[in-house]
Amino acid sequence: MTTGRLTTHALDTARGCGAAGLSVEVRRLSPTLAVLPGATLDEGGRAVLVAEGLEPGVYELAFHVADYHRAAGVDLPDPPFLDVIPIRFGVADAGAHYHVPLLISPYGYSTYRGG
């Protein structure tokens, strides 16, 4: 039986690099609420969030981008335009690899299902 996994990769488009040190929280919202172990992205801005045992349901990743930008020396307003970016998505196939990339800057972001 193939077991699915969940990964992410965040790129800082303003600085042109992986978002090393960016903190991400992981929650499965349905069918039952579960708070899963979060991660801090590695030097390339990557993390394996669920290595095995991915279950069908609705998930949410919460990327703490304001903290990341401040740690990188970016002068943000108070409150910042973007603080925590939530990305909510569905997992239909528990045996598949779900990759959620995030492109960030202090004033914008983009995401998609990667491979």
Backbone hydrogen bonds in HBPLUS format (Angstrom, degrees):
<---DONOR---> <-ACCEPTOR-->    atom                        ^
c    i                          cat <-CA-CA->   ^        H-A-AA   ^      H-
h    n   atom  resd res      DA  || num        DHA   H-A  angle D-A-AA Bond
n    s   type  num  typ     dist DA aas  dist angle  dist       angle   num
A0004-GLY N   A0094-ALA O   2.71 MM  90  5.15 128.5  1.97 150.4 144.9     1
A0005-ARG N   A0096-ALA O   3.19 MM  91  6.72 141.2  2.35 132.3 140.6     2
A0098-TYR N   A0005-ARG O   2.88 MM  93  6.22 170.0  1.89 168.2 167.3     3
A0006-LEU N   A0050-VAL O   2.85 MM  44  4.83 153.9  1.92 133.5 141.6     4
A0049-LEU N   A0006-LEU O   2.75 MM  43  5.38 144.8  1.88 144.9 155.6     5
A0050-VAL N   A0006-LEU O   3.08 MM  44  4.83 161.0  2.12 133.8 135.2     6
A0007-THR N   A0098-TYR O   2.93 MM  91  6.41 157.3  1.99 155.1 161.9     7
A0100-VAL N   A0007-THR O   2.91 MM  93  6.32 164.0  1.94 149.2 150.8     8
A0008-THR N   A0047-ALA O   2.99 MM  39  5.54 154.6  2.06 159.9 164.8     9
A0047-ALA N   A0008-THR O   3.12 MM  39  5.54 148.3  2.23 149.6 146.0    10
A0102-LEU N   A0009-HIS O   2.91 MM  93  6.27 154.0  1.97 148.2 149.7    11
A0010-ALA N   A0045-GLY O   2.80 MM  35  5.19 158.4  1.85 152.1 155.5    12
A0019-ALA N   A0010-ALA O   2.88 MM   9  5.43 167.9  1.90 140.4 139.2    13
A0011-LEU N   A0102-LEU O   2.83 MM  91  6.34 154.0  1.90 158.6 167.5    14
A0104-ILE N   A0011-LEU O   2.85 MM  93  6.19 167.5  1.87 166.5 169.2    15
A0012-ASP N   A0017-CYS O   2.69 MM   5  5.37 160.7  1.72 172.1 176.2    16
A0016-GLY N   A0012-ASP O   2.77 MM   4  5.69 128.5  2.04 143.4 159.0    17
A0017-CYS N   A0012-ASP O   3.21 MM   5  5.37 153.0  2.29 138.1 143.7    18
A0013-THR N   A0104-ILE O   2.81 MM  91  5.82 144.9  1.93 154.7 166.5    19
A0020-ALA N   A0018-GLY O   2.93 MM   2  5.65 137.1  2.12 102.7  90.6    20
A0022-LEU N   A0019-ALA O   3.20 MM   3  5.80 160.6  2.23 137.5 137.8    21
A0021-GLY N   A0041-LEU O   2.91 MM  20  5.10 173.1  1.92 135.1 137.1    22
A0041-LEU N   A0022-LEU O   2.88 MM  19  5.33 167.7  1.90 149.0 150.5    23
A0064-HIS N   A0023-SER O   2.96 MM  41  5.53 171.8  1.97 163.8 166.0    24
A0024-VAL N   A0039-ALA O   2.86 MM  15  5.44 160.9  1.89 166.2 168.2    25
A0039-ALA N   A0024-VAL O   2.96 MM  15  5.44 156.0  2.02 151.5 158.9    26
A0025-GLU N   A0062-ALA O   2.95 MM  37  5.00 158.1  2.00 133.9 139.4    27
A0062-ALA N   A0025-GLU O   2.99 MM  37  5.00 156.5  2.04 135.2 140.8    28
A0036-LEU N   A0026-VAL O   2.93 MM  10  5.31 151.9  2.01 140.2 147.5    29
A0027-ARG N   A0060-GLU O   2.97 MM  33  5.27 151.3  2.05 151.7 159.4    30
A0060-GLU N   A0027-ARG O   2.82 MM  33  5.27 151.6  1.90 154.6 158.0    31
A0028-ARG N   A0034-ALA O   2.80 MM   6  5.06 165.7  1.82 153.6 158.3    32
A0034-ALA N   A0028-ARG O   2.84 MM   6  5.06 148.3  1.94 149.5 153.8    33
A0029-LEU N   A0058-VAL O   2.62 MM  29  5.36 147.9  1.72 149.7 160.9    34
A0030-SER N   A0058-VAL O   3.38 MM  28  5.16 152.1  2.46 132.9 134.7    35
A0058-VAL N   A0030-SER O   3.09 MM  28  5.16 138.9  2.27 120.9 132.5    36
A0042-ASP N   A0046-ARG O   2.96 MM   4  5.39 170.7  1.97 148.3 147.1    37
A0045-GLY N   A0042-ASP O   2.75 MM   3  5.07 160.3  1.79 116.5 123.1    38
A0057-GLY N   A0091-VAL O   2.95 MM  34  5.27 153.3  2.03 138.3 144.5    39
A0091-VAL N   A0057-GLY O   2.76 MM  34  5.27 165.5  1.78 164.5 169.6    40
A0059-TYR N   A0089-PHE O   2.82 MM  30  5.50 169.4  1.83 172.9 173.7    41
A0089-PHE N   A0059-TYR O   2.96 MM  30  5.50 155.4  2.02 145.1 152.8    42
A0061-LEU N   A0087-ILE O   2.91 MM  26  5.20 158.5  1.96 143.6 148.0    43
A0087-ILE N   A0061-LEU O   2.78 MM  26  5.20 154.6  1.84 152.8 160.9    44
A0063-PHE N   A0085-ILE O   2.89 MM  22  5.05 166.1  1.91 143.3 140.9    45
A0065-VAL N   A0063-PHE O   3.09 MM   2  5.69 129.0  2.36 104.9  90.5    46
A0085-ILE N   A0063-PHE O   2.83 MM  22  5.05 157.4  1.88 148.3 150.6    47
A0068-TYR N   A0064-HIS O   3.29 MM   4  6.52 155.1  2.36 140.4 147.6    48
A0069-HIS N   A0065-VAL O   2.86 MM   4  6.12 166.8  1.88 155.7 158.0    49
A0066-ALA N   A0083-ASP O   3.07 MM  17  4.58 167.9  2.08 135.0 135.0    50
A0070-ARG N   A0066-ALA O   2.91 MM   4  6.09 165.4  1.93 154.5 158.6    51
A0071-ALA N   A0067-ASP O   2.99 MM   4  6.15 159.0  2.04 147.3 153.0    52
A0072-ALA N   A0068-TYR O   3.06 MM   4  6.33 133.4  2.28 140.9 153.9    53
A0072-ALA N   A0069-HIS O   3.07 MM   3  4.98 129.0  2.34  93.2 107.4    54
A0074-VAL N   A0069-HIS O   2.95 MM   5  5.32 162.8  1.98 152.0 146.3    55
A0073-GLY N   A0070-ARG O   2.94 MM   3  5.09 159.5  1.99 107.3 112.8    56
A0096-ALA N   A0093-ASP O   3.10 MM   3  5.55 170.1  2.11 119.6 122.2    57
A0114-GLY N   A0099-HIS O   2.81 MM  15  4.94 158.5  1.85 147.7 149.0    58
A0103-LEU N   A0110-SER O   2.89 MM   7  5.15 166.6  1.90 156.0 159.5    59
A0110-SER N   A0103-LEU O   2.97 MM   7  5.15 141.3  2.12 139.6 147.8    60
A0105-SER N   A0108-GLY O   2.96 MM   3  5.32 134.3  2.18 166.0 157.5    61
